[in-house]
C-alpha cells in the first residue's frame, strides 16, 4: 500500500507538469477590427467585397460610374424638361397634330338645349286685364356638330377656317317634341312695329293699315320648331321682297338666325410663335374687332370660341370668350379649382356685371348703344347683330337683371345653380373639360301705343327663349388620353428625376464607402488568418502534430494518464 499511497511524493508523476506553461487564450481585440455598422454594411453587400479580391476595384468603379450616370441623366431632365417639349408639340397647331385635329373636328358631344316661354294668358294680356304669364317648355335638345372646314395655314403663325355649326335634333334627350304647339311672340310683327314706332305719322298709318289687312297678331300659335328654325309671315315676305338688303331671309326663326354662319371666316393662332395663344382668335371675318361696338368693348383678339382656351393659364388670369350668337366677347374669371375625371381644372364663370351697360361698371359704358337711353342693368342690346330687331341678351330667367323687368311678366324664377354659366378648363393645355353657357334672348320695346295691335307691349321686356350650350364632359377615350398626358406624364417625369438623382447620390456614397472599407477589411482578414495558424502548447511535444504529420496516438495518451494516477515509482515500467 505504501508503494501505492506512500507519503513520499517525490517520485510521484502528475499528468500536468507544473513547470510547463499552460496556454491561456486571449479575448483582447486585434489592432484592426470592424465596427457594428461596418459589419452590417459588409453583410448587406452580400459578399461583393472580399479581402484580396481583384473584383473590388471593379465593384468600386462600377458603382461610381452608375451614380455619375444617374445624376447626369437626372440633371439633364431637370434642365431640358422633356415633358414640356412634348407638351408644346402637342398643343401647337400643326398639320396632323392631335390638338389641331381635336380643334378641327372636336370629338366631344356639344349639346344645344333650348327652352321656350309659352304664353298662358294671351287674351287676358292683350285685353289689358293681366300681366303677361309665361311657362317654360323644353328643353328641345340638339347636337352641335362643330367643325372648322376649309383650313389653311398662313405664314404669320395663324390658321384660317370656315366655322360650321350644324344641328341635329336629339329626341331621346328632349322634353317634348319639335311639333309641340305653343303660343309664342310674332317676332316679325313686333320687330317691325318697334323699328317704326318713331317714324312719321304717315309711315305709321300705312304700316298699321297693312297690319290690320294681313291679320297679323303679336302672339300666335305655332310649333316649337317653327319658332326656333323659321316660320313664314306676310310682313316678313314683304320685307324680304322690298327690302332684301335688310331682310335677306324669307322665314324667321331665332335659333336659325343665331346659327347663321354663312360667309364667316375665323383666323386662329397656331401657337408656333407663342404656345399660350394656340387656338385663340386673331380675327373674325378678317377683323380684329367687332364693328358693332366701340373700344374697348370691341376687342376680339386672343378670345376663345370655346374649342380651346389659352395654354399655361396663370392662377389669376382672366380669359376672353367669344360666341357669335352673343355678339361680343365676355370676360371669364376664375372661381375655383376641381378635378374632372382625374384631370385638374380651373372653374371659370362670367365676370360680375358682364351684362351691365355702364351704370354699375364704368368700363361697360361702350356697351350702351343709345347713350341717352341705355338698357336696364343686366340687359345687353344686340340689335346690330340681329338685323336691327329689338333683341337684348340676359342671363336665363332674368338672373341679375334689374327688378323692374318683373313688373310686367310672371313665370320667371332665376336660380344661379340652374341659370349660371361655367367653364371647367385644364390650366396647362387650355382644354375645356366641361362647359355650360346659358343665355336668354329677349325683345325690348319702347312706347308702341301708336302702333296697331301691339300697344300692350309698350315699355316692357318680353322673354323669348333661353339656351344652354353644354359640353357635359370628354368622351371616355379622350379623357383617358389627356389624363395620361396631363396627370400621369408630369408625375412620371418628376418621380424618374427624383429617383435618378437620389439613386445617383446613393451609388456614389456606396462607391466611396466601399473604397474606404476595402483596406480595413484586408487587415482584419489577415489578423484572423494568423490566429487560426497559432495552436496552444501541448503536454508532450511528441504529441504535437506537425505540418503534414500523422494524428496523435490516442492510446498512448490514455496510458500516460493512468500511469500518473498510479504514481508508479518505476516510471519506466509505464
C-alpha positions as CSV (number, residue, x, y, z in Angstrom):
1,X,0.0,0.0,0.0
2,X,2.9,2.2,0.8
3,X,4.0,1.6,-2.6
4,X,0.9,3.0,-3.9
5,X,0.0,5.5,-1.3
6,X,3.3,6.4,0.3
7,X,3.8,9.8,1.7
8,X,6.9,10.5,-0.3
9,X,5.7,12.2,-3.3
10,X,9.0,13.0,-4.9
11,X,8.7,10.1,-7.2
12,X,5.0,10.8,-8.0
13,X,4.0,11.5,-11.6
14,X,1.5,14.2,-12.4
15,X,-0.4,14.3,-15.7
16,X,0.1,18.0,-15.8
17,X,3.6,19.4,-15.2
18,X,3.5,22.5,-13.0
19,X,6.7,23.6,-14.7
20,X,5.1,23.7,-18.0
21,X,3.5,26.9,-19.1
22,X,-0.2,26.5,-19.5
23,X,-1.7,28.1,-22.7
24,X,-4.1,30.9,-21.9
25,X,-6.4,32.2,-24.7
26,X,-6.8,35.9,-25.2
27,X,-10.0,38.0,-25.6
28,X,-8.3,41.2,-26.4
29,X,-9.3,42.8,-29.7
30,X,-6.9,42.8,-32.6
31,X,-5.4,46.1,-33.6
32,X,-7.8,46.3,-36.6
33,X,-11.5,45.2,-36.3
34,X,-14.8,46.2,-37.9
35,X,-17.4,48.3,-36.2
36,X,-21.0,47.1,-36.0
37,X,-22.0,49.5,-38.8
38,X,-19.2,48.3,-41.0
39,X,-20.1,44.7,-40.3
40,X,-23.7,45.3,-41.3
41,X,-22.6,47.2,-44.4
42,X,-20.4,44.2,-45.4
43,X,-23.2,41.8,-44.9
44,X,-25.6,44.0,-46.9
45,X,-23.2,43.9,-49.8
46,X,-23.7,40.1,-49.8
47,X,-20.1,39.2,-50.3
48,X,-19.5,41.8,-53.0
49,X,-16.3,42.8,-51.2
50,X,-13.7,40.2,-50.2
51,X,-10.2,40.6,-48.9
52,X,-7.6,40.3,-51.5
53,X,-10.1,40.0,-54.3
54,X,-9.3,41.7,-57.6
55,X,-13.0,42.3,-58.2
56,X,-13.1,45.0,-55.5
57,X,-11.6,47.6,-57.8
58,X,-14.2,46.8,-60.5
59,X,-17.0,47.0,-58.0
60,X,-16.0,50.5,-56.8
61,X,-15.6,51.8,-60.3
62,X,-18.9,50.3,-61.5
63,X,-20.9,51.8,-58.6
64,X,-19.2,55.2,-59.1
65,X,-20.0,55.2,-62.8
66,X,-23.6,54.2,-62.2
67,X,-24.0,57.0,-59.7
68,X,-22.5,59.6,-62.1
69,X,-24.6,58.5,-65.0
70,X,-27.8,58.6,-62.9
71,X,-27.0,62.2,-61.6
72,X,-26.1,63.3,-65.1
73,X,-29.3,61.9,-66.6
74,X,-31.4,63.4,-63.8
75,X,-29.8,66.8,-64.2
76,X,-30.4,66.7,-68.0
77,X,-34.1,66.0,-67.4
78,X,-34.3,69.0,-65.0
79,X,-32.5,71.3,-67.4
80,X,-34.2,70.2,-70.6
81,X,-37.7,69.3,-69.2
82,X,-38.7,66.8,-72.0
83,X,-42.3,66.8,-70.8
84,X,-42.6,70.5,-71.7
85,X,-41.0,69.9,-75.1
86,X,-43.6,67.1,-75.8
87,X,-46.4,69.2,-74.3
88,X,-45.6,72.2,-76.5
89,X,-45.6,69.9,-79.5
90,X,-49.0,68.6,-78.5
91,X,-50.7,72.0,-78.0
92,X,-49.3,73.7,-81.1
93,X,-51.4,73.6,-84.2
94,X,-49.5,71.8,-86.9
95,X,-50.8,69.6,-89.7
96,X,-51.7,66.2,-88.2
97,X,-51.1,67.2,-84.6
98,X,-53.5,65.8,-82.1
99,X,-54.7,69.1,-80.6
100,X,-55.2,70.5,-84.1
101,X,-57.3,67.6,-85.1
102,X,-59.4,68.0,-82.0
103,X,-59.9,71.7,-82.8
104,X,-60.7,71.0,-86.4
105,X,-63.4,68.5,-85.6
106,X,-64.0,68.0,-81.9
107,X,-64.8,64.5,-80.7
108,X,-66.9,65.9,-77.8
109,X,-70.7,65.9,-77.5
110,X,-71.7,69.5,-77.7
111,X,-75.4,70.0,-77.0
112,X,-77.7,72.9,-77.6
113,X,-80.6,72.9,-75.1
114,X,-83.5,75.3,-76.0
115,X,-86.1,76.4,-73.5
116,X,-89.2,78.3,-74.8
117,X,-91.6,80.6,-72.9
118,X,-95.2,79.6,-73.7
119,X,-97.7,82.4,-73.1
120,X,-100.6,81.1,-71.0
121,X,-102.9,84.1,-70.9
122,X,-102.8,85.6,-74.3
123,X,-106.4,87.0,-74.4
124,X,-106.3,88.5,-70.9
125,X,-103.0,90.1,-71.5
126,X,-103.9,91.7,-74.9
127,X,-107.1,92.9,-73.3
128,X,-105.0,94.7,-70.6
129,X,-106.6,92.7,-67.8
130,X,-103.5,90.8,-66.6
131,X,-99.7,90.8,-66.7
132,X,-98.1,88.5,-69.2
133,X,-97.8,85.0,-67.8
134,X,-95.4,82.5,-69.3
135,X,-94.3,78.9,-68.6
136,X,-91.0,77.3,-69.5
137,X,-91.2,74.5,-72.0
138,X,-88.4,72.1,-73.1
139,X,-85.6,71.5,-73.3
140,X,-85.5,70.8,-77.0
141,X,-82.0,69.3,-77.4
142,X,-79.8,69.4,-80.5
143,X,-76.3,68.0,-81.1
144,X,-74.0,70.6,-82.5
145,X,-71.5,69.0,-84.9
146,X,-69.0,71.8,-84.7
147,X,-66.2,71.8,-87.3
148,X,-63.6,74.1,-88.8
149,X,-63.6,73.5,-92.5
150,X,-61.5,74.8,-95.5
151,X,-58.5,75.0,-93.2
152,X,-55.4,76.8,-94.5
153,X,-52.2,77.6,-92.7
154,X,-50.9,81.1,-93.0
155,X,-47.2,82.3,-93.0
156,X,-47.7,84.5,-89.9
157,X,-48.4,81.7,-87.5
158,X,-52.1,81.7,-87.9
159,X,-54.7,79.4,-89.4
160,X,-57.9,80.3,-91.3
161,X,-61.0,78.3,-91.4
162,X,-64.8,78.4,-92.0
163,X,-66.7,77.7,-88.8
164,X,-69.6,75.3,-89.2
165,X,-72.2,74.5,-86.5
166,X,-74.9,72.2,-88.0
167,X,-77.5,70.9,-85.6
168,X,-79.1,67.5,-85.2
169,X,-82.3,67.0,-83.2
170,X,-81.9,64.6,-80.3
171,X,-85.5,63.4,-79.4
172,X,-84.3,61.0,-76.8
173,X,-82.8,63.8,-74.8
174,X,-85.6,66.3,-75.3
175,X,-88.6,67.0,-73.0
176,X,-91.3,67.3,-75.6
177,X,-91.2,67.3,-79.4
178,X,-90.5,69.8,-82.1
179,X,-94.2,69.6,-83.0
180,X,-95.4,70.9,-79.7
181,X,-98.0,73.7,-80.2
182,X,-97.2,76.8,-78.2
183,X,-98.4,80.4,-78.1
184,X,-95.3,82.5,-78.9
185,X,-94.4,86.0,-79.9
186,X,-94.7,87.0,-83.6
187,X,-91.1,88.3,-83.9
188,X,-91.7,89.8,-87.4
189,X,-94.6,91.9,-86.3
190,X,-93.1,93.0,-83.0
191,X,-89.8,93.9,-84.6
192,X,-91.3,96.0,-87.5
193,X,-93.5,97.9,-85.2
194,X,-90.7,98.7,-82.8
195,X,-88.4,99.9,-85.6
196,X,-91.1,102.2,-87.0
197,X,-92.5,103.4,-83.7
198,X,-90.7,106.8,-84.1
199,X,-91.4,107.1,-87.8
200,X,-93.5,109.8,-89.3
201,X,-97.3,109.8,-88.9
202,X,-97.9,108.7,-92.5
203,X,-95.4,105.9,-92.3
204,X,-97.0,104.6,-89.2
205,X,-100.5,104.9,-90.6
206,X,-99.6,102.9,-93.7
207,X,-97.9,100.2,-91.6
208,X,-100.9,100.0,-89.3
209,X,-103.2,99.6,-92.3
210,X,-101.0,96.8,-93.6
211,X,-101.0,95.0,-90.2
212,X,-104.8,95.1,-90.0
213,X,-105.3,93.9,-93.6
214,X,-102.9,91.0,-93.2
215,X,-104.5,89.9,-89.9
216,X,-101.1,89.8,-88.1
217,X,-101.2,89.2,-84.4
218,X,-98.4,89.7,-81.8
219,X,-98.9,86.3,-80.1
220,X,-99.6,83.4,-82.4
221,X,-100.0,79.6,-82.2
222,X,-97.0,77.8,-83.8
223,X,-94.9,74.7,-83.3
224,X,-91.7,74.8,-81.3
225,X,-89.7,74.0,-84.5
226,X,-91.3,76.9,-86.4
227,X,-90.4,79.4,-83.7
228,X,-86.8,78.1,-83.5
229,X,-86.0,77.4,-87.1
230,X,-88.3,79.6,-89.1
231,X,-92.0,80.4,-89.8
232,X,-93.5,82.4,-92.6
233,X,-95.2,85.7,-92.3
234,X,-96.8,88.1,-94.7
235,X,-95.0,91.0,-93.2
236,X,-91.7,89.1,-93.5
237,X,-92.3,88.2,-97.1
238,X,-93.0,91.9,-97.9
239,X,-89.8,92.9,-96.1
240,X,-87.8,90.3,-98.0
241,X,-89.3,91.4,-101.3
242,X,-89.0,95.2,-101.0
243,X,-86.0,95.4,-98.6
244,X,-83.7,92.5,-99.4
245,X,-80.6,94.3,-98.1
246,X,-82.3,94.4,-94.7
247,X,-84.3,91.1,-94.7
248,X,-82.3,88.6,-96.6
249,X,-84.4,85.6,-95.5
250,X,-88.0,84.6,-96.2
251,X,-88.7,82.9,-92.9
252,X,-87.7,83.9,-89.4
253,X,-86.6,81.7,-86.5
254,X,-84.4,82.7,-83.6
255,X,-82.2,79.6,-83.5
256,X,-81.9,79.7,-87.3
257,X,-80.6,83.3,-87.1
258,X,-78.3,82.5,-84.1
259,X,-76.7,79.7,-86.1
260,X,-76.3,81.6,-89.4
261,X,-72.6,81.4,-90.2
262,X,-72.9,82.0,-93.9
263,X,-69.7,83.6,-95.2
264,X,-67.9,83.7,-91.8
265,X,-64.2,83.1,-91.6
266,X,-62.1,82.8,-88.4
267,X,-58.4,83.2,-88.1
268,X,-56.7,81.5,-85.2
269,X,-53.2,81.5,-83.7
270,X,-51.4,78.2,-84.2
271,X,-49.1,78.7,-81.2
272,X,-45.9,78.3,-83.2
273,X,-44.7,81.7,-82.0
274,X,-46.4,81.7,-78.6
275,X,-47.7,78.4,-77.4
276,X,-50.0,80.2,-74.9
277,X,-52.0,81.6,-77.9
278,X,-52.7,78.3,-79.7
279,X,-56.3,78.0,-80.5
280,X,-57.2,81.7,-79.8
281,X,-58.8,84.0,-82.3
282,X,-56.7,86.6,-84.1
283,X,-59.6,87.9,-86.3
284,X,-63.2,87.1,-87.1
285,X,-64.4,87.8,-90.6
286,X,-60.9,89.3,-91.2
287,X,-61.3,91.9,-88.5
288,X,-59.6,92.0,-85.1
289,X,-62.5,93.9,-83.6
290,X,-66.3,93.6,-83.6
291,X,-67.7,96.5,-85.6
292,X,-70.9,96.9,-83.6
293,X,-69.0,98.1,-80.5
294,X,-66.6,100.9,-79.6
295,X,-63.3,100.4,-78.0
296,X,-62.6,98.6,-75.7
297,X,-65.8,96.6,-75.9
298,X,-65.0,95.6,-79.5
299,X,-61.9,93.6,-78.6
300,X,-61.8,90.2,-80.1
301,X,-58.1,89.2,-80.4
302,X,-57.0,86.3,-78.1
303,X,-60.6,85.4,-77.4
304,X,-61.6,81.7,-77.4
305,X,-64.5,80.3,-79.3
306,X,-64.8,77.6,-76.7
307,X,-63.0,74.8,-78.5
308,X,-59.6,75.7,-76.9
309,X,-58.6,78.3,-74.3
310,X,-55.1,79.7,-73.6
311,X,-52.3,77.3,-72.7
312,X,-50.3,77.7,-69.4
313,X,-53.1,79.7,-67.7
314,X,-51.9,81.6,-64.6
315,X,-53.9,81.4,-61.4
316,X,-55.2,85.0,-61.5
317,X,-55.5,85.2,-65.3
318,X,-58.8,86.4,-66.9
319,X,-59.9,84.8,-70.1
320,X,-61.9,86.0,-73.0
321,X,-64.8,84.0,-74.5
322,X,-66.5,84.8,-77.9
323,X,-69.5,83.3,-79.5
324,X,-71.2,84.9,-82.5
325,X,-74.6,84.5,-81.0
326,X,-73.5,86.5,-78.0
327,X,-72.5,89.4,-80.3
328,X,-69.5,90.1,-78.1
329,X,-66.5,88.8,-76.1
330,X,-67.1,88.2,-72.4
331,X,-64.5,88.1,-69.6
332,X,-64.2,85.0,-67.6
333,X,-62.8,85.0,-64.1
334,X,-61.5,82.1,-62.0
335,X,-63.9,80.9,-59.3
336,X,-62.3,77.7,-58.0
337,X,-60.4,74.5,-58.8
338,X,-61.5,70.9,-59.1
339,X,-60.6,67.5,-60.6
340,X,-62.6,66.3,-63.7
341,X,-62.0,62.7,-64.5
342,X,-58.6,62.8,-62.8
343,X,-57.6,66.0,-64.7
344,X,-57.0,69.2,-62.7
345,X,-59.1,72.1,-63.9
346,X,-59.9,75.8,-63.1
347,X,-63.5,76.7,-62.8
348,X,-64.3,79.9,-64.7
349,X,-67.5,82.0,-64.7
350,X,-68.6,85.2,-66.4
351,X,-67.2,88.2,-64.6
352,X,-69.6,90.1,-62.4
353,X,-71.7,92.8,-64.1
354,X,-70.7,91.5,-67.6
355,X,-74.2,92.4,-68.8
356,X,-74.1,95.9,-67.3
357,X,-74.3,98.9,-69.7
358,X,-72.1,101.2,-67.6
359,X,-74.5,102.1,-64.8
360,X,-72.6,99.8,-62.3
361,X,-69.3,99.2,-64.1
362,X,-67.9,102.3,-65.9
363,X,-65.8,100.1,-68.2
364,X,-69.0,98.8,-69.8
365,X,-70.3,102.1,-71.0
366,X,-69.2,101.2,-74.5
367,X,-72.0,98.5,-74.5
368,X,-74.7,101.2,-74.4
369,X,-75.7,101.8,-78.0
370,X,-78.2,104.6,-77.1
371,X,-76.2,107.0,-75.0
372,X,-79.2,108.9,-73.9
373,X,-81.3,105.7,-73.2
374,X,-79.2,102.7,-72.0
375,X,-81.0,99.5,-71.2
376,X,-81.5,98.3,-67.7
377,X,-78.6,96.7,-65.9
378,X,-78.4,93.0,-66.9
379,X,-79.7,93.6,-70.4
380,X,-77.3,93.8,-73.4
381,X,-78.5,95.5,-76.5
382,X,-77.5,93.3,-79.5
383,X,-79.9,94.7,-82.2
384,X,-77.0,95.4,-84.6
385,X,-76.2,91.7,-84.6
386,X,-79.8,90.7,-85.3
387,X,-80.8,92.8,-88.3
388,X,-81.9,95.8,-86.2
389,X,-84.5,93.8,-84.4
390,X,-85.0,94.9,-80.7
391,X,-83.1,91.9,-79.3
392,X,-81.4,92.0,-75.9
393,X,-79.4,89.3,-74.2
394,X,-79.6,88.5,-70.5
395,X,-78.9,85.6,-68.2
396,X,-81.8,83.0,-68.1
397,X,-84.9,83.9,-66.2
398,X,-83.5,87.5,-65.9
399,X,-80.9,86.5,-63.4
400,X,-79.0,89.6,-62.3
401,X,-81.4,91.9,-64.3
402,X,-82.9,95.0,-62.7
403,X,-86.1,94.0,-60.8
404,X,-88.2,96.4,-62.9
405,X,-88.5,93.8,-65.7
406,X,-90.6,91.5,-63.4
407,X,-93.3,94.2,-63.0
408,X,-94.9,93.2,-66.3
409,X,-94.2,89.5,-66.6
410,X,-94.9,86.5,-64.4
411,X,-93.4,83.0,-64.6
412,X,-89.6,83.6,-64.4
413,X,-87.7,82.3,-61.4
414,X,-83.9,82.9,-61.6
415,X,-81.6,80.4,-59.9
416,X,-77.8,80.6,-60.0
417,X,-77.5,76.8,-59.9
418,X,-79.8,76.4,-62.9
419,X,-79.1,79.5,-64.9
420,X,-75.4,80.3,-64.3
421,X,-72.7,79.6,-66.8
422,X,-69.4,77.9,-66.0
423,X,-66.3,76.6,-67.8
424,X,-64.0,73.8,-66.4
425,X,-60.6,74.3,-68.1
426,X,-57.3,72.5,-67.7
427,X,-54.9,75.3,-66.9
428,X,-51.9,73.7,-68.7
429,X,-53.4,72.7,-72.1
430,X,-56.4,75.1,-72.2
431,X,-58.6,72.1,-72.9
432,X,-62.2,72.6,-71.9
433,X,-63.3,69.6,-69.8
434,X,-66.9,70.8,-69.1
435,X,-68.8,73.8,-70.4
436,X,-72.2,75.3,-69.9
437,X,-73.0,78.6,-71.5
438,X,-76.5,79.8,-70.6
439,X,-78.1,82.9,-72.2
440,X,-81.6,84.3,-72.8
441,X,-82.9,86.2,-75.8
442,X,-85.5,88.9,-75.1
443,X,-87.2,91.7,-77.0
444,X,-87.2,95.2,-75.6
445,X,-89.9,97.7,-76.6
446,X,-90.3,101.4,-76.3
447,X,-93.6,103.2,-76.5
448,X,-95.7,101.3,-79.0
449,X,-99.0,103.0,-78.3
450,X,-99.1,104.5,-81.8
451,X,-98.8,101.0,-83.5
452,X,-101.7,98.7,-84.3
453,X,-102.3,95.6,-82.1
454,X,-99.1,95.9,-80.1
455,X,-99.9,98.7,-77.6
456,X,-99.8,96.3,-74.6
457,X,-96.1,95.6,-75.2
458,X,-95.1,99.2,-74.7
459,X,-92.1,99.8,-72.4
460,X,-91.6,96.2,-71.4
461,X,-89.2,93.4,-71.8
462,X,-90.5,90.2,-73.4
463,X,-88.7,86.8,-72.8
464,X,-88.4,84.7,-75.9
465,X,-86.2,81.7,-75.1
466,X,-83.0,80.7,-73.4
467,X,-80.3,78.3,-74.4
468,X,-77.8,76.1,-72.7
469,X,-74.7,75.3,-74.9
470,X,-73.4,72.4,-72.9
471,X,-70.4,70.1,-73.1
472,X,-71.1,67.6,-70.3
473,X,-67.6,66.1,-70.4
474,X,-64.9,64.5,-72.6
475,X,-65.6,61.1,-74.2
476,X,-64.0,58.3,-72.1
477,X,-61.3,57.5,-74.7
478,X,-60.3,61.1,-75.0
479,X,-60.4,61.6,-71.2
480,X,-58.0,58.7,-70.6
481,X,-55.6,60.1,-73.2
482,X,-55.5,63.5,-71.7
483,X,-55.4,62.1,-68.2
484,X,-52.2,60.3,-69.2
485,X,-50.8,63.4,-70.9
486,X,-51.7,66.0,-68.2
487,X,-51.7,64.0,-65.0
488,X,-49.6,60.8,-65.3
489,X,-46.9,62.3,-67.6
490,X,-45.7,65.0,-65.2
491,X,-45.7,62.6,-62.2
492,X,-43.7,60.0,-64.1
493,X,-41.1,62.6,-65.1
494,X,-40.9,64.1,-61.6
495,X,-40.6,60.6,-60.0
496,X,-38.0,59.5,-62.5
497,X,-35.9,62.6,-61.9
498,X,-36.1,62.2,-58.1
499,X,-35.1,58.5,-58.3
500,X,-32.2,59.2,-60.7
501,X,-30.8,62.0,-58.5
502,X,-31.3,60.2,-55.2
503,X,-30.1,56.9,-56.7
504,X,-27.1,58.5,-58.2
505,X,-26.0,60.1,-54.9
506,X,-26.6,56.7,-53.2
507,X,-24.4,54.9,-55.7
508,X,-21.6,57.4,-55.3
509,X,-21.8,57.2,-51.5
510,X,-21.7,53.4,-51.8
511,X,-18.7,53.5,-54.0
512,X,-16.8,55.8,-51.6
513,X,-17.7,53.7,-48.6
514,X,-16.6,50.5,-50.4
515,X,-13.3,52.1,-51.3
516,X,-12.7,53.2,-47.7
517,X,-13.6,49.8,-46.3
518,X,-11.6,47.5,-48.6
519,X,-8.1,48.2,-46.9
520,X,-9.5,47.8,-43.5
521,X,-11.2,44.6,-44.5
522,X,-7.9,43.2,-45.8
523,X,-6.1,43.9,-42.5
524,X,-8.9,42.3,-40.4
525,X,-8.9,39.2,-42.6
526,X,-5.0,38.9,-42.2
527,X,-5.3,39.0,-38.4
528,X,-7.9,36.3,-38.4
529,X,-5.6,34.1,-40.5
530,X,-2.7,34.4,-38.0
531,X,-5.0,33.5,-35.1
532,X,-6.1,30.3,-36.9
533,X,-2.5,29.2,-37.5
534,X,-1.4,29.6,-33.8
535,X,-2.1,26.5,-31.7
536,X,-1.9,26.2,-27.9
537,X,1.1,24.2,-26.3
538,X,0.6,20.5,-25.5
539,X,1.8,18.4,-22.6
540,X,4.1,16.2,-24.6
541,X,6.0,17.7,-27.6
542,X,5.8,14.4,-29.1
543,X,2.0,14.7,-29.3
544,X,2.2,17.9,-31.3
545,X,1.1,17.4,-34.8
546,X,3.5,18.8,-37.2
547,X,2.6,20.1,-40.6
548,X,1.5,17.2,-42.6
549,X,2.3,14.8,-39.7
550,X,0.2,11.9,-38.5
551,X,-2.5,12.5,-35.9
552,X,-1.5,11.9,-32.2
553,X,-1.9,8.3,-30.8
554,X,-4.9,8.3,-28.6
555,X,-3.9,5.0,-26.9
556,X,-0.6,6.4,-25.8
557,X,-2.2,9.4,-24.2
558,X,-4.5,7.3,-22.1
559,X,-1.6,5.2,-21.0
560,X,0.3,8.2,-19.7
561,X,-2.8,9.4,-17.9
562,X,-3.3,6.1,-16.0
563,X,0.4,6.0,-15.1
564,X,0.2,9.4,-13.4
565,X,-2.7,8.1,-11.3
566,X,-0.9,5.1,-10.1
567,X,2.2,7.1,-9.2
568,X,4.5,4.2,-10.1
569,X,8.0,4.7,-8.8
570,X,9.5,2.9,-11.6
571,X,8.1,5.1,-14.4
572,X,10.0,3.1,-16.9
573,X,7.5,0.3,-16.5
574,X,5.0,2.6,-17.8
